[in-house]
Amino acid sequence: MVRQVLAASLAQLRRIDEAHEEAELFMVSNPHFMISYWAATHPFRHETIREHFVVGYRKAGLPE
């Protein structure tokens, strides 16, 4: 999970190359990760926080 959050954080900071690298490393050990499944199964008190992560995951190149 740390690489996933790092990938999103780097992407939101516009450090896209680094974000893509972290996303690739994350996917090695989590090959079935999908943004849509993650978003549907992780509760957040505020939808804006979930959306912030989703946008970061997309920018990092994680699969929908």
Secondary structure, 3 states (H helix, E strand, C coil): CHHHHHHHHHHHCCCHHHHHHHHHHHHHHCCCCCHHHHHHHCCCCCHHHHHHHHHHHHHHCCCC
